[in-house]
Every structure is written in structure tokens, then in C-alpha cells.
Amino acid sequence: MERYCCLSNLRINSKVDEQFSEYYSFETTIIEQLISIESEKRLSVEQLLSMFAKVTQQRMKKQHNSTKMIIEQLRAKLRAKLRDRD
């Protein structure tokens, strides 16, 4: 039922559900552009793929940086514990 309501609101108002929008802002932007009544505002396949590739790269870089930061923090803790043991 919830899915039905969300899709109905999307068709009627051309807007994505607020809760979905909070968690998936990038996806919301894409959906709203794809369903735009004005054809010039709608994304082409090339634009869609380009946006998706760019955001995917940014997310992967962010994830990689987070992983590196966690590894460095763990190394620092391990060094501190080894120093304390000596």
C-alpha cells in the first residue's frame, strides 16, 4: 500500500516522497528530472550515465578515504598498545 501511495503521489504531484528524498537525495534528483513535464529538463541517457558515474566515483573515493582513515586509526592504537607493553 505504501508503495502504491508513493507512486500515485509521484504521478500526481511529480514529487518524490519526503522520507525517500531525505535518504536518497541523488536518486530523488534523477527521478524528478526524469519525470519532468518539460522535455528540455528531462535527462538524456548520456546525461544520466554521466551523473551516475560521477556520483559513483565520489562515493567510492569517500568510502576508500574512510577505510584508509580507519586503518590509520587502528594502526595508531596498535602502536600505542605495543609501546605501553614495552
C-alpha positions as CSV (number, residue, x, y, z in Angstrom):
1,M,0.0,0.0,0.0
2,E,2.8,2.4,0.9
3,R,4.5,1.8,-2.5
4,Y,1.1,2.5,-4.2
5,C,0.7,5.8,-2.4
6,C,4.3,6.9,-3.2
7,L,3.9,6.1,-6.9
8,S,0.5,7.8,-7.0
9,N,1.9,10.9,-5.4
10,L,4.8,10.8,-7.8
11,R,2.4,10.7,-10.8
12,I,0.0,13.4,-9.5
13,N,2.5,15.8,-7.9
14,S,5.7,15.0,-9.8
15,K,7.4,14.9,-6.5
16,V,9.2,12.2,-4.6
17,D,8.1,11.2,-1.1
18,E,9.9,13.3,1.6
19,Q,11.2,10.4,3.5
20,F,12.7,8.8,0.4
21,S,14.1,12.2,-0.5
22,E,15.9,12.5,2.8
23,Y,17.7,9.2,2.4
24,Y,18.2,9.2,-1.3
25,S,18.8,12.8,-2.4
26,F,20.8,11.9,-5.5
27,E,18.2,9.4,-6.7
28,T,15.4,11.9,-5.9
29,T,17.1,14.5,-8.2
30,I,17.3,12.0,-11.0
31,I,13.7,10.8,-10.6
32,E,12.3,14.3,-10.6
33,Q,14.3,15.2,-13.7
34,L,13.2,12.0,-15.5
35,I,9.5,12.7,-14.8
36,S,9.6,16.4,-15.7
37,I,6.8,17.5,-17.9
38,E,9.1,19.9,-19.7
39,S,11.2,17.7,-22.1
40,E,14.2,20.0,-22.0
41,K,14.5,19.4,-18.3
42,R,14.5,15.6,-18.7
43,L,17.8,13.8,-18.7
44,S,19.1,12.1,-21.7
45,V,20.7,8.6,-21.3
46,E,24.1,10.1,-21.7
47,Q,23.5,12.7,-19.0
48,L,22.1,10.1,-16.7
49,L,25.0,7.8,-17.2
50,S,27.5,10.7,-16.7
51,M,25.8,11.8,-13.5
52,F,25.7,8.3,-12.2
53,A,29.4,7.7,-13.0
54,K,30.4,10.9,-11.3
55,V,28.5,10.2,-8.1
56,T,29.6,6.6,-8.0
57,Q,33.3,7.7,-8.3
58,Q,32.8,10.3,-5.5
59,R,31.1,7.7,-3.2
60,M,33.9,5.2,-3.9
61,K,36.6,7.8,-3.2
62,K,34.8,8.7,0.0
63,Q,34.5,5.1,1.0
64,H,38.2,4.5,0.2
65,N,39.2,7.5,2.2
66,S,37.1,6.4,5.2
67,T,38.7,2.9,5.0
68,K,42.2,4.4,4.9
69,M,41.3,6.7,7.9
70,I,40.0,3.7,9.9
71,I,43.1,1.7,9.1
72,E,45.4,4.5,10.2
73,Q,43.4,4.9,13.4
74,L,43.8,1.2,14.1
75,R,47.5,1.3,13.4
76,A,47.9,4.2,15.8
77,K,46.1,2.3,18.5
78,L,48.1,-0.8,17.9
79,R,51.4,1.2,18.1
80,A,50.2,2.8,21.3
81,K,49.4,-0.6,22.8
82,L,52.8,-2.0,21.7
83,R,54.6,1.0,23.3
84,D,52.6,0.5,26.5
85,R,53.6,-3.2,26.7
86,D,57.3,-2.4,26.4
